[in-house]
């Protein structure tokens, strides 16, 4: 996730500007080391072309240095592989920013004449023929020795074999072994065939070291059956990221979301001993292996890695000492990810991981400074996605902490002000900023710096915040306290629409009600006509209807504000349905709710296809609820039945009876285990699947009971009272009265509790709560002033 980690500093002009048409350059330094390949990451942001055609790499002598663009992200960073002198340090400048620059072969090498190339090819063939002839002679002698050793062993076991024959066999073996040693010595003295050059018009440099991983985003969730089909898919895909790895062993996509992607590994492997090598794959979804351009394994998906953990999926290749080019292809659909390449060298019994030091290493070049031609001030950001965090209890919402550090350079004087526009409507003026984002996207960030001489410069860039749904050492993970600390206090009056919605959702899942109401209120004031207004309003309503924050009037006010600004018909309809529920069950205004449901779906359309089935069903249930609380039980029953007919699947009578027994049992079980949220969700499902069951009041009673245990307050009182109102003779009524009294006592309303307890003593003489009420009455009487009259309920 680290995007940039360089020290940006101004430096004295160590070389003349290569070409004045290029306004920017970055200094790249590579220390001495093994090999001729180095990698460097540079932040070019909005100062380069979309394709990188303006990039030119020039050494201290002003000569072009061959390099390859491995991944170019014009919104942020570019990864390049460059050719460096083996064993020696190198200093070079990467020029960029010329929008009119033509396409350029960045990997062109100084070549040689075709005649010279042909001469070197002949030398290579001669050396290779000598080595092949020696190897064939060595194998023939090894076979002859093995045969003679078997014959000698047979003579020793035979009692009739003459001693002279045995002695002759031993002498022959000794002679053959001396010949073998001579041949092996000659092979060792042969020169290693040189790397073949190419004629001048064909010479292009390509990095031939390290393990390069390139990840492509598939345009569709396809799973090719052949390597040819995979290559066709890659041509249709987008390069998402690239980088050198320490081996071929990954359990995720390090450059983006770990679903629907293709990984292509290209590695250069040091081979010390010639012979037969085995290469195996363990992959989740398809994988293919090629060695020196020859396919040795096809294992197309979809499949898991099971059955390949011991190297069962493998292929073989005969390799000579030197360097082998290994290509590993992996395609991922969804679910777990794995791409692993193992090997079995000659003489090794089992497959194992390939040691990291077997891959030819790539040197690390560093960026030591940026420079703008004739620029007194250059804005430079350092950007790092520090970590990500999946918001608890959310349906996959991910937050991210991103750090920005100002590394701008000033030729003379000093930087006076800096301004970060953070891409979500918020700003900062600090040199170091840690900022939270509440959705996955690429924010368009802008840094503007001004020095004390009046010069100003601006750079724009976009960090990549993608979905991280795997656990891997590639990514860092945050925690709730860290995110709450950073996110508190954001200016909701300036946040962009989608970011503000994510911000509100963040606080809703954490049940930080004050922050949620602040965010949702600002959203409805500023974006009340958006399609997400109903969802955001629902979050605020959730806050005001929560047991510890219960305020149904505020919930209704929030919904009314949202309805007033809603222009999208679907959003307005959803808001009206929400408000109707609040009016019925929390404010006790069934008549007002009826009017809302009839606005959503007029009576003449309830049985027609003019509105979606789920909308008509919701209206019928709402109208039935209003009739039930108005005492119109027959009308309520008829409306509930009509709603049941519109269900996606109508339960049979036996199934409905079974559910009526299962739901209460599940709620009681969840309540006993303290899982209050799941208990309430189960009641929600119960009343949605079997809405007519509300007529017996039991689901309302259990909801009140759960709310009482979780947080004794007004909401618990309301549902306990509603349960008795709907079913005054229900078997649960004594317990509902008992819970009602205890809830009032917990709220300090002892006079009202005393009335309820006296009712239990007079009306429920046979219940288990009759005797318990007597003790509670004494407790309440001790806390109710004698002058206060206690009337009947």
C-alpha positions in Angstrom: 0.0 0.0 0.0 3.0 2.3 0.2 2.8 4.7 -2.7 5.9 6.8 -2.2 8.8 6.8 0.2 11.4 9.3 -1.0 13.1 12.3 0.3 12.4 15.2 -2.0 15.1 17.8 -1.9 16.6 20.5 -4.2 20.1 20.0 -5.4 22.6 22.0 -7.3 22.4 21.5 -11.1 25.0 18.7 -11.5 24.4 18.4 -15.2 23.2 20.6 -18.0 19.6 20.3 -18.9 19.4 17.6 -21.5 16.5 19.2 -23.5 14.7 22.4 -22.6 11.4 21.0 -24.0 11.2 18.8 -20.9 10.3 21.0 -17.9 10.9 18.4 -15.1 13.5 15.8 -14.2 14.1 13.5 -11.3 17.5 12.3 -10.2 17.9 8.5 -9.8 20.9 6.9 -8.1 21.7 3.2 -8.1 24.5 1.9 -5.9 27.0 -0.7 -7.0 25.7 -4.3 -7.0 25.2 -7.5 -8.9 23.4 -7.6 -12.2 22.4 -5.1 -14.8 18.8 -4.4 -13.8 17.5 -1.9 -11.2 14.1 -0.7 -10.4 12.9 2.8 -9.4 9.5 4.2 -8.4 8.9 7.9 -9.3 5.9 10.1 -8.5 5.0 12.0 -11.7 1.4 12.7 -10.7 -0.3 15.1 -13.2 3.0 16.2 -14.8 3.3 13.4 -17.3 1.3 12.0 -20.2 -1.3 9.2 -19.9 1.0 6.7 -21.6 4.3 7.9 -20.4 5.6 8.6 -23.9 7.3 11.7 -22.6 9.7 9.8 -20.3 13.5 9.9 -21.2 16.3 8.5 -19.1 19.7 10.1 -19.6 23.0 9.3 -17.8 25.8 11.8 -16.7 27.3 11.7 -20.2 24.0 12.8 -21.8 23.5 9.3 -23.3 20.1 7.6 -23.3 19.8 4.7 -20.7 17.6 1.8 -21.8 14.6 1.4 -19.4 11.2 -0.3 -19.5 8.0 1.2 -18.0 6.6 -1.7 -15.9 3.5 0.2 -14.7 2.5 3.8 -15.4 -0.2 5.5 -13.3 -0.4 9.1 -14.5 -2.5 9.9 -11.4 0.3 9.0 -9.0 3.4 6.8 -9.6 5.4 5.1 -12.3 7.6 1.9 -11.9 10.5 1.5 -14.2 13.2 -1.1 -14.7 16.5 0.5 -15.9 19.7 -0.9 -17.3 22.7 -0.3 -15.0 26.4 -1.2 -15.3 27.1 -4.6 -13.7 28.9 -4.1 -10.4 29.1 -0.3 -10.7 27.0 2.6 -9.4 25.0 4.8 -11.8 23.5 8.3 -11.7 20.8 9.3 -14.2 18.0 11.8 -14.8 14.5 10.8 -15.8 13.0 13.7 -17.8 9.2 14.1 -18.1 6.4 16.6 -18.6 6.7 17.3 -22.3 3.1 16.9 -23.5 4.2 17.1 -27.2 6.9 14.4 -26.9 6.6 11.7 -29.5 6.6 8.0 -28.7 10.1 6.7 -28.0 11.7 3.3 -27.7 12.8 3.6 -24.1 14.5 0.2 -24.2 16.7 0.7 -27.4 20.3 -0.6 -27.0 23.4 0.4 -28.9 23.7 -2.5 -31.3 26.4 -4.0 -33.6 26.6 -4.9 -37.3 24.8 -7.9 -38.6 28.2 -9.4 -39.7 29.5 -9.1 -36.2 26.4 -10.6 -34.7 26.7 -13.5 -37.2 30.3 -14.1 -36.2 29.3 -14.2 -32.5 26.5 -16.6 -33.3 29.0 -19.0 -35.0 31.2 -18.8 -31.9 28.2 -19.5 -29.7 27.2 -22.5 -31.8 30.7 -24.0 -31.7 31.0 -23.6 -28.0 27.6 -25.1 -27.5 28.4 -28.1 -29.8 31.6 -28.8 -27.8 29.6 -28.7 -24.6 26.9 -31.0 -26.0 29.5 -33.5 -27.3 31.2 -33.7 -24.0 28.0 -34.1 -22.1 27.0 -37.0 -24.4 30.3 -38.7 -23.9 30.0 -38.3 -20.1 26.6 -39.9 -20.1 27.8 -42.8 -22.2 30.7 -43.5 -19.8 28.4 -43.2 -16.8 26.1 -45.8 -18.4 29.0 -48.2 -19.2 30.4 -47.9 -15.7 27.0 -48.7 -14.2 26.7 -51.8 -16.4 30.2 -53.1 -15.5 29.4 -52.6 -11.8 26.3 -54.8 -12.1 28.4 -57.5 -14.0 31.1 -57.4 -11.3 28.5 -57.7 -8.6 27.1 -60.8 -10.3 30.5 -62.4 -10.5 31.1 -61.9 -6.8 27.9 -63.7 -6.0 28.7 -66.7 -8.3 30.7 -69.5 -6.7 31.9 -70.8 -10.0 33.2 -67.5 -11.3 37.1 -67.6 -11.9 39.0 -65.0 -9.9 40.7 -63.8 -13.1 37.4 -62.7 -14.6 36.5 -60.7 -11.4 39.9 -59.0 -11.5 39.5 -58.1 -15.2 36.1 -56.5 -14.5 37.5 -54.4 -11.7 40.3 -53.2 -14.0 37.8 -52.2 -16.7 35.8 -50.2 -14.2 38.9 -48.3 -13.0 39.8 -47.5 -16.6 36.3 -46.2 -17.4 36.3 -44.0 -14.3 39.6 -42.5 -15.3 38.2 -41.7 -18.7 35.1 -40.2 -17.1 37.2 -37.9 -14.9 39.1 -36.7 -18.0 35.9 -35.9 -19.9 34.4 -34.1 -16.8 37.6 -32.0 -16.5 37.4 -31.1 -20.2 33.8 -30.0 -19.9 34.6 -27.9 -16.9 37.4 -26.2 -18.9 35.1 -25.3 -21.8 34.1 -21.6 -22.0 30.5 -20.8 -21.1 28.6 -19.8 -24.3 28.2 -16.0 -24.3 24.8 -14.2 -24.4 23.8 -13.8 -28.0 23.7 -10.3 -29.3 21.2 -9.2 -32.0 21.8 -7.0 -35.1 21.5 -3.3 -34.6 18.1 -2.9 -36.1 16.6 -5.5 -33.7 18.4 -4.8 -30.4 16.0 -3.9 -27.6 16.9 -4.3 -23.9 14.6 -6.2 -21.7 15.2 -6.9 -18.0 16.3 -10.4 -17.4 16.5 -10.6 -13.7 14.2 -10.8 -10.7 10.5 -12.0 -10.5 8.2 -9.5 -12.1 4.5 -9.7 -11.3 2.0 -8.0 -13.5 -1.7 -8.0 -12.5 -4.5 -7.5 -15.0 -8.1 -6.6 -14.1 -10.5 -8.9 -16.0 -13.3 -7.2 -18.0 -15.6 -10.0 -17.1 -15.6 -13.0 -14.7 -14.3 -15.5 -17.3 -12.2 -18.6 -16.6 -10.2 -19.6 -19.7 -9.6 -23.3 -20.3 -6.3 -22.9 -22.2 -3.2 -20.6 -22.0 -4.1 -19.3 -25.4 -7.5 -18.3 -24.1 -5.9 -16.7 -21.1 -3.6 -14.6 -23.3 -6.6 -13.4 -25.3 -8.2 -12.4 -22.0 -5.1 -10.5 -20.9 -5.2 -8.5 -24.1 -8.7 -7.4 -23.3 -7.8 -6.6 -19.6 -6.4 -3.5 -17.9 -3.0 -3.6 -16.3 -3.7 -2.8 -12.6 -0.2 -2.9 -11.1 3.2 -4.4 -11.4 6.3 -4.9 -9.2 9.2 -7.2 -8.4 8.5 -10.0 -5.9 10.8 -12.2 -3.9 9.3 -15.3 -5.3 6.2 -16.8 -6.8 4.0 -17.2 -3.7 1.0 -14.9 -3.2 -2.3 -15.3 -1.5 -3.8 -12.0 -2.8 -3.6 -9.3 -5.3 -1.1 -6.8 -3.9 -2.3 -4.0 -6.3 -6.1 -4.1 -6.1 -9.2 -6.0 -5.1 -8.5 -9.8 -4.9 -11.3 -10.9 -7.2 -11.5 -11.4 -11.0 -7.8 -10.7 -11.9 -5.0 -12.4 -13.8 -1.4 -12.7 -12.4 1.5 -13.0 -14.8 4.9 -13.8 -13.2 8.1 -13.6 -15.3 11.2 -14.8 -13.4 14.8 -15.5 -14.1 16.1 -18.5 -12.2 19.8 -19.4 -11.6 20.5 -23.0 -12.5 23.7 -24.4 -11.0 23.4 -28.0 -12.0 22.1 -29.4 -15.2 19.5 -32.1 -15.3 15.8 -32.7 -15.0 13.8 -30.2 -12.9 10.3 -30.5 -11.8 8.0 -27.5 -11.3 4.7 -27.7 -9.5 1.7 -25.3 -9.0 -0.6 -24.9 -6.1 -3.3 -22.4 -7.1 -6.8 -21.4 -6.3 -8.4 -21.2 -9.8 -6.3 -21.8 -13.0 -2.6 -21.8 -13.4 -0.1 -22.5 -16.1 3.7 -22.9 -16.1 6.2 -22.3 -18.9 10.0 -22.8 -18.8 12.2 -21.3 -21.4 9.2 -20.7 -23.6 7.9 -24.2 -23.4 4.6 -25.0 -21.6 5.0 -27.8 -19.0 1.8 -27.5 -17.0 -1.8 -26.7 -17.8 -4.2 -26.7 -14.8 -7.2 -24.5 -15.8 -9.9 -23.5 -13.3 -12.2 -23.3 -11.5 -10.7 -25.3 -8.6 -9.1 -24.9 -5.2 -5.5 -25.7 -4.3 -6.5 -28.9 -2.5 -4.9 -31.9 -4.1 -1.8 -30.0 -5.1 -0.1 -29.4 -1.7 2.5 -32.1 -2.3 3.4 -31.1 -5.8 0.9 -33.4 -7.6 0.3 -30.8 -10.3 3.6 -30.6 -11.9 5.7 -30.6 -15.1 9.3 -31.4 -16.0 12.0 -29.5 -17.9 15.6 -30.5 -18.8 17.8 -27.5 -17.9 21.4 -26.7 -18.4 23.6 -24.7 -16.1 23.0 -21.0 -16.5 19.7 -19.0 -16.3 16.2 -20.3 -16.9 13.2 -18.1 -17.8 10.1 -19.2 -15.8 6.6 -17.9 -16.6 3.7 -18.6 -14.2 0.2 -17.6 -15.1 -2.7 -17.5 -12.6 -6.3 -16.5 -13.0 -8.6 -15.7 -10.1 -12.4 -15.6 -10.0 -13.8 -15.1 -6.5 -13.2 -16.6 -3.1 -9.8 -17.6 -1.7 -6.7 -16.8 -3.7 -3.4 -18.7 -4.1 -0.6 -18.6 -6.6 2.4 -20.8 -5.7 5.3 -22.2 -7.8 7.5 -24.9 -6.3 10.3 -27.0 -7.7 12.2 -30.3 -7.4 15.9 -30.0 -8.5 17.9 -33.1 -9.5 18.7 -35.2 -6.5 15.8 -33.8 -4.4 13.1 -36.3 -3.4 10.2 -34.0 -2.8 8.9 -30.7 -4.2 9.6 -27.6 -2.1 9.5 -23.8 -2.3 12.1 -22.2 -4.5 14.7 -20.4 -2.3 14.6 -16.6 -2.8 18.3 -16.5 -3.5 17.8 -18.7 -6.6 16.1 -15.8 -8.4 18.5 -13.3 -9.9 18.2 -10.2 -7.8 17.2 -6.7 -9.0 19.0 -3.7 -7.6 17.1 -1.0 -5.9 17.5 2.5 -7.3 16.4 5.5 -5.3 15.0 8.9 -6.1 17.1 11.6 -4.5 15.4 14.7 -5.8 13.0 16.4 -8.2 13.7 19.5 -10.2 11.7 21.9 -12.4 13.5 23.9 -15.0 13.4 27.6 -14.1 11.0 26.9 -11.2 11.7 28.5 -7.9 9.2 26.2 -6.1 8.1 22.6 -6.8 5.1 21.0 -5.0 5.9 17.4 -4.0 3.7 15.1 -2.0 4.6 11.9 -0.1 1.6 9.6 0.0 1.0 6.4 2.0 -2.2 4.4 2.6 -1.3 3.6 6.2 -3.9 1.0 6.9 -7.5 0.0 6.2 -10.3 -1.1 8.5 -13.6 -3.0 7.9 -16.2 -1.1 9.9 -17.7 -3.5 12.5 -21.3 -4.6 12.0 -21.4 -3.1 8.5 -22.0 -5.0 5.2 -18.5 -4.6 3.9 -17.9 -0.9 4.5 -14.1 -0.2 4.5 -12.4 2.9 5.8 -8.9 3.9 5.1 -6.3 6.0 6.8 -4.1 7.9 4.3 -1.0 10.0 5.3 0.1 13.0 3.2 3.5 14.6 3.8 4.6 17.8 2.1 8.1 17.3 0.6 8.1 20.4 -1.6 11.4 22.1 -2.6 12.1 25.8 -2.5 15.1 27.1 -4.4 15.4 30.2 -2.2 13.6 31.4 0.9 11.1 29.0 2.6 7.6 27.7 2.2 5.1 30.0 3.8 1.8 28.2 3.3 0.5 24.8 2.1 -3.0 23.7 1.3 -4.2 20.1 0.8 -7.6 19.7 -1.0 -8.2 16.1 0.2 -10.7 15.0 -2.5 -13.7 14.7 -0.3 -14.5 18.4 0.2 -12.2 18.7 3.2 -8.9 20.6 3.4 -5.8 20.9 5.6 -2.9 23.3 6.0 -0.5 21.1 7.9 2.9 19.7 6.7 1.8 16.2 7.7 -1.8 15.1 7.4 -3.5 11.9 8.4 -7.0 11.7 6.8 -9.8 9.1 6.8 -11.8 8.0 3.8 -15.0 6.0 4.2 -15.4 4.4 0.8 -13.2 2.7 -1.8 -12.3 5.1 -4.6 -9.5 7.3 -5.9 -9.8 10.8 -4.3 -8.5 13.6 -6.5 -6.1 15.3 -4.1 -4.4 18.6 -4.7 -1.4 20.2 -2.9 -0.7 23.9 -3.3 2.4 25.5 -1.8 3.4 29.1 -1.6 6.8 30.5 -0.5 7.7 33.8 1.2 8.7 35.3 -2.2 5.2 34.9 -3.7 5.9 31.9 -5.8 3.2 29.2 -5.9 2.9 25.7 -7.3 0.2 23.0 -7.4 0.3 19.2 -8.0 -2.6 16.9 -8.3 -2.6 13.1 -7.6 -4.9 10.3 -6.6 -4.1 7.6 -4.1 -5.7 4.2 -4.8 -8.0 3.1 -2.0 -9.3 -0.4 -3.0 -11.1 -3.1 -1.2 -8.9 -5.2 1.0 -10.8 -8.4 1.8 -7.9 -10.7 2.6 -5.4 -11.0 5.5 -1.9 -10.6 4.2 1.5 -9.2 5.2 1.0 -7.0 2.1 -1.5 -4.8 4.0 -1.7 -3.1 7.4 -5.0 -3.1 9.3 -6.3 -0.4 11.6 -8.5 -0.5 14.7 -11.7 1.1 15.8 -10.3 3.4 18.4 -7.8 4.8 15.8 -10.5 5.5 13.3 -12.9 7.1 15.7 -10.1 9.4 17.0 -9.1 10.6 13.6 -12.7 10.8 12.1 -14.3 12.8 14.9 -14.9 16.5 14.2 -14.9 16.4 10.4 -16.6 19.5 8.9 -19.8 17.9 7.5 -20.9 21.2 5.9 -18.0 20.8 3.4 -17.9 17.1 2.7 -18.8 15.8 -0.8 -22.1 13.9 -1.2 -20.8 10.3 -1.4 -18.2 10.9 1.3 -20.7 12.4 3.6 -23.0 9.4 3.1 -20.1 7.1 3.9 -19.3 9.2 6.9 -22.8 8.9 8.3 -22.9 5.2 7.7 -19.6 4.9 9.5 -21.0 6.4 12.7 -24.3 4.5 12.4 -22.5 1.1 12.5 -20.4 2.3 15.5 -23.6 3.6 17.2 -22.0 7.0 17.7 -25.4 8.8 17.6 -24.3 12.4 17.9 -21.9 12.1 15.1 -24.4 10.3 13.0 -27.1 12.8 13.5 -24.7 15.6 12.7 -23.7 13.9 9.4 -27.2 12.8 8.4 -28.7 16.2 9.1 -26.1 18.0 6.9 -26.7 15.4 4.1 -30.4 16.0 4.1 -30.0 19.7 4.1 -27.5 19.7 1.2 -28.4 16.6 -0.8 -32.0 15.9 0.1 -32.9 15.3 -3.5 -30.3 12.5 -4.0 -31.1 8.9 -4.5 -29.3 8.0 -1.2 -31.3 10.5 0.9 -33.7 7.7 2.1 -30.8 5.5 3.1 -29.1 8.3 5.1 -32.4 9.4 6.7 -32.9 5.7 7.6 -29.5 5.8 9.4 -30.6 8.8 11.4 -34.0 7.2 12.2 -32.1 4.1 13.4 -30.2 6.4 15.8 -33.4 8.0 17.2 -35.1 4.6 17.5 -32.2 2.9 19.2 -33.0 1.8 22.8 -30.4 4.2 24.4 -31.3 7.2 22.2 -35.0 6.8 21.8 -36.7 9.9 20.5 -39.4 9.1 17.9 -40.3 12.7 17.4 -36.8 13.5 16.2 -36.9 10.5 13.9 -40.2 11.7 12.4 -38.7 15.2 12.0 -35.7 13.7 10.2 -37.9 11.8 7.8 -40.1 14.8 7.1 -37.0 16.8 6.2 -35.9 14.0 3.8 -39.4 13.7 2.2 -39.6 17.5 1.6 -36.3 17.4 -0.4 -36.8 14.1 -2.2 -37.2 14.3 -5.9 -36.5 10.8 -6.9 -39.8 8.8 -6.9 -38.2 5.6 -5.5 -36.4 7.5 -2.7 -39.6 9.4 -1.8 -41.6 6.2 -1.7 -39.0 4.6 0.6 -39.1 7.6 2.9 -42.9 7.6 3.1 -42.9 3.9 4.1 -40.4 4.6 6.8 -42.4 7.5 8.2 -45.5 5.4 8.2 -43.9 2.8 10.4 -42.7 5.4 12.8 -46.1 7.0 13.0 -47.8 3.7 13.8 -45.5 1.9 16.1 -43.6 4.8 17.8 -45.9 7.8 17.8 -49.3 6.2 17.9 -50.8 8.1 14.9 -52.4 5.4 12.7 -54.6 7.8 10.9 -51.7 9.9 9.7 -49.9 6.8 8.7 -52.9 5.6 6.6 -52.7 8.8 4.6 -49.0 8.2 3.8 -49.6 4.6 2.7 -52.4 5.7 0.4 -50.1 8.3 -1.1 -47.5 5.6 -1.9 -50.1 3.3 -3.3 -53.7 4.4 -3.8 -56.4 1.8 -2.8 -57.4 1.2 -6.4 -53.8 0.2 -7.2 -53.1 -2.2 -4.3 -54.2 -5.3 -6.3 -52.8 -4.1 -9.7 -49.3 -4.1 -11.2 -49.1 -0.3 -11.2 -46.6 -0.5 -8.3 -43.9 -3.1 -7.6 -45.1 -6.1 -5.7 -42.9 -5.4 -2.6 -44.2 -1.8 -2.4 -47.9 -3.0 -2.5 -47.1 -5.6 0.1 -45.4 -3.0 2.4 -48.5 -0.7 2.0 -50.9 -3.5 2.8 -48.9 -4.4 6.0 -48.8 -0.8 7.0 -52.5 -0.3 6.5 -53.1 -3.6 8.5 -50.9 -2.3 11.3 -52.9 1.0 11.4 -56.2 -0.9 11.5 -54.9 -3.2 14.3 -53.9 -0.3 16.5 -57.2 1.4 15.8 -59.1 -1.6 17.1 -60.3 -2.7 13.6 -59.2 -6.3 13.9 -61.3 -7.8 11.1 -60.0 -5.2 8.6 -56.5 -5.8 9.8 -56.8 -9.6 9.4 -58.1 -9.2 5.8 -55.2 -6.8 4.9 -52.6 -9.1 6.4 -53.9 -12.0 4.3 -53.8 -9.9 1.1 -50.2 -8.9 2.0 -49.3 -12.6 2.5 -50.6 -13.4 -1.0 -48.1 -10.9 -2.4 -45.1 -12.5 -0.7 -42.4 -14.0 -2.9 -43.2 -17.4 -1.5 -46.3 -18.2 0.4 -45.7 -20.6 3.3 -47.9 -23.6 3.7 -50.1 -23.9 6.8 -47.8 -26.5 8.3 -44.7 -24.3 7.6 -46.4 -21.3 9.1 -47.3 -23.2 12.2 -43.7 -24.4 12.5 -42.4 -20.9 12.1 -44.8 -19.6 14.8 -43.1 -22.0 17.2 -39.5 -21.5 16.0 -39.4 -17.7 16.1 -40.3 -17.3 19.8 -38.0 -20.1 20.8 -35.1 -18.4 18.8 -35.8 -15.0 20.4 -35.8 -16.5 23.9 -32.5 -18.3 23.1 -30.8 -15.2 21.8 -32.1 -13.2 24.7 -30.6 -15.7 27.2 -27.2 -15.4 25.5 -27.3 -11.6 25.5 -27.5 -11.3 21.7 -30.0 -8.5 21.8 -29.4 -7.1 18.3 -29.9 -10.6 16.7 -33.0 -11.1 18.9 -34.5 -7.9 17.5 -33.5 -8.9 13.9 -35.3 -12.2 14.4 -38.5 -10.5 15.5 -38.2 -8.2 12.4 -38.0 -11.3 10.2 -40.8 -13.0 12.1 -43.2 -10.0 11.5 -42.1 -9.7 7.9 -42.6 -13.4 7.1 -45.8 -13.8 9.1 -47.3 -10.3 9.5 -50.6 -11.6 10.6 -48.9 -13.0 13.7 -48.8 -9.5 15.2 -52.5 -9.9 16.0 -51.8 -12.2 18.9 -49.4 -9.6 20.3 -46.7 -12.1 21.2 -44.0 -10.7 18.9 -44.7 -7.2 20.2 -44.4 -8.5 23.8 -41.1 -10.2 23.0 -39.8 -7.1 21.4 -40.7 -5.1 24.5 -39.0 -7.8 26.7 -35.8 -7.7 24.6 -35.7 -3.9 24.8 -36.3 -4.0 28.6 -33.4 -6.3 29.2 -31.2 -4.4 26.9 -32.1 -0.9 28.0 -35.2 -0.3 30.2 -36.7 2.9 28.8 -39.5 4.5 26.9 -39.2 2.2 23.9 -39.6 -0.9 26.0 -42.6 0.6 27.8 -44.3 1.4 24.5 -44.0 -2.2 23.1 -45.1 -3.8 26.3 -48.1 -1.5 26.4 -48.8 -2.2 22.7 -48.7 -5.9 23.2 -51.4 -5.7 25.9 -53.4 -3.3 23.8 -53.5 -5.7 20.8 -54.1 -8.8 22.9 -55.5 -7.9 26.3 -56.1 -11.5 27.2 -52.8 -12.9 25.9 -51.0 -15.5 28.1 -48.0 -13.1 28.2 -50.0 -10.2 29.8 -49.0 -10.9 33.4 -45.4 -10.9 32.5 -45.8 -7.8 30.3 -47.3 -6.0 33.3 -44.5 -7.2 35.6 -41.8 -6.0 33.1 -43.7 -2.7 32.6 -43.6 -2.1 36.4 -39.9 -3.0 36.6 -39.1 -0.7 33.7 -40.9 2.2 35.3 -38.9 1.6 38.5 -35.6 1.5 36.6 -36.5 4.8 35.1 -37.3 6.3 38.6 -41.0 6.6 37.9 -42.0 4.8 41.2 -45.5 6.3 41.4 -46.5 4.9 38.0 -44.8 1.6 38.8 -46.8 1.3 42.0 -50.1 1.5 40.0 -48.9 -1.3 37.7 -47.8 -3.5 40.7 -51.2 -3.0 42.4 -52.9 -4.1 39.2 -50.8 -7.3 39.2 -51.9 -8.0 42.8 -55.6 -7.4 41.9 -55.9 -8.8 38.4 -53.3 -11.6 38.2 -53.7 -13.5 41.5 -52.7 -16.8 40.0 -49.6 -15.7 38.2 -46.1 -16.2 39.4 -45.7 -12.4 39.6 -48.4 -12.0 42.2 -46.2 -12.7 45.2 -43.2 -10.9 43.7 -45.3 -7.7 43.2 -45.9 -7.5 47.0 -42.2 -7.0 47.6 -41.9 -4.4 44.9 -44.9 -2.5 46.2 -43.1 -2.0 49.5 -40.0 -0.8 47.7 -42.1 1.7 45.7 -44.1 2.9 48.7 -40.8 3.8 50.4 -39.9 6.1 47.5 -43.2 7.7 46.7 -44.0 10.8 48.9 -47.0 10.3 51.2 -48.7 13.4 49.8 -48.7 12.0 46.2 -51.9 10.3 45.3 -51.8 7.1 43.4 -54.7 6.6 41.0 -55.8 3.6 39.0 -54.1 2.9 35.7 
